[in-house]
C-alpha cells in the first residue's frame, strides 16, 4: 500500500498536479473507513463523511461529564443525606398535624350535627332540609377537592 502511495505521488509530481484531498487514499490513510464503503459514497460527499466519522470517534473517546460531579466529595453526599432526613422528618410532622386538624374538623362537624338533631327534634321538616343541605355541602366540597388533586 505504501508503494502505491509513493507511485501516485511521483505520478502527480511528474504531471504537476496536487494530490486531491478527497481521494480514497487521503481519506482512508488511517484505515477508518473500509475501501468498499468509501467507494460507494459519491466523491463530493467523501470528505464530509470521513470528517463526521473521525469527529464521532474522537468524541466517543473523550469523556464528557458534568464538571460539578467531579467536585462532589463524600462530605457533600453526607450533607445531602442529613438534609434529606431532616426534610423527611418535617414532612412527617406536617402530615401528622394535617391529620389532627382534619380529625378536629370532623369532630366539630359531628358535634354540630348532633346538636342540630337534638335541638330540632320537634321540627322534623326543617331538620331534614338542614341535613340534606349539609350532605350536599360535604359532597360539593369533596368533589371540588378531587378536582384540585386531579389538576395537580
N, C-alpha and C positions, 0 to 999 in steps of 0.2 A: 504494500500500500504506500509506503514511503517512496518507493521507486516511482510509482505512478505520479505522486505529487511533484517529485523533482522533475520528471519528464514534462509535466504540464507547465511548471514554472519556466523551464527552459524554452518550451514551445512558445509561451506567452512573451517571454523576453525577446525571442527572435522576431516575432511579429510586431512587437512594440505595444502590445495590449496589456492592460492591467487585469489582475485576477478579479473575476466577478464575485462580489461578496455574497451573492445569493446562490452560488454554485453548491452542488451537493457536498463537495469536499470541505468547503469553508464552513458550511453549516454543521456538518457531521464530523468535525475534526475530533470531537470528544466522544463520539460513539453514542450520543444521547438518543438519536432517532435512527431506527433501522433504515437501511437504504431503500428497501421496498416501499416503506411507508413514505419516505421523503420523496421518492419519485412519483408517487400517486398524488401528491399535493401540487397544485399549479405553481409555476415558477414565481409568480408575483406574490404568492402568499407564503412561500417557504421561509423567508426571513422572519415574518411575524410569528408563524407557528413555532419556529425554533426559539425565538426570544421568549414567547409565552411559556414554553416548556421549561426553559432554563430558569425563568423567574419563579415558576411553580416549584421547581426542585430546590432553589435557594430558600424560598420561604418555608418549605417543608423542613429544612434543616434547622433554620433559625427558630428559636422558641419565642413565641410572643405571649408573654404573661402579663398579668396585672402588676404594675410596679409597686402598688401598695401591698400586695400579697407577699412580696419578698421581704418587706419590712416588719411584718407581724411576728411577734415573739410569743413565747409561752405566757409571759406576763399579761399581754393583751388578751389572749384567749381566756386566762383565768379571770380577768376583769369582766369580760363579756359574759362568762358563765355566772359570776356572782351577781351581776346586774340583772341577768335574766331570772335568776332565782328570786331576787327582790321583787321584780315585776310580777312574777307568778304569785308571790305571797300577797301583794297588793290586790291583784285581780281576784284571788280567793276571798279576801276580806270584803271587797266591794260586792261580790256576788252574795256573800253571807248577809251583808247589810240590805241588799235589794230583797232577799227572801224575807228578812224580818219585816221590812217595810210593807211588802205585799201581804204578809200574814196579818199585820196590824190593820191594813185596809179591809181585808176580808172580815176580820172580827168586828170592826166598826160597822161594816155593812150588815152583818148578821144581827148585831145588836139593834141597829136601826129598824130592820125588817121585823124583828121580834117585838120591838116597841110599837110599831105600826099595827101589827096583828092584835096585840093586847089592847091598844088604845082604840082601834076602830072595829072591835068585835061587834058592836051594836049596829054599825052601818056597813053591811056586807057589800053592797053595790060599790061604794066608794073604795073599800078595801081591795076589791077585785080589780078595779081600774088602776089603782096605785101599783098593785103588784104587777099587772100587765105592763105598765109604764116602766117600772124598774127592770123587768126582764128585757124589754125592748132596748132600754138604755145599755144594759150589760151586753146584749147581743151586738148592738151597733158599735160599742166600744171594742169588743173582741174582733169584729170584722175590720175595723179601722187599724187595729194593731197588727192583724195578719197582713193587711195590705202594705203597711210600712215595712214589715220584715221581708215581704216578697220583693219590694222595690230595692232594698239594700242588697 
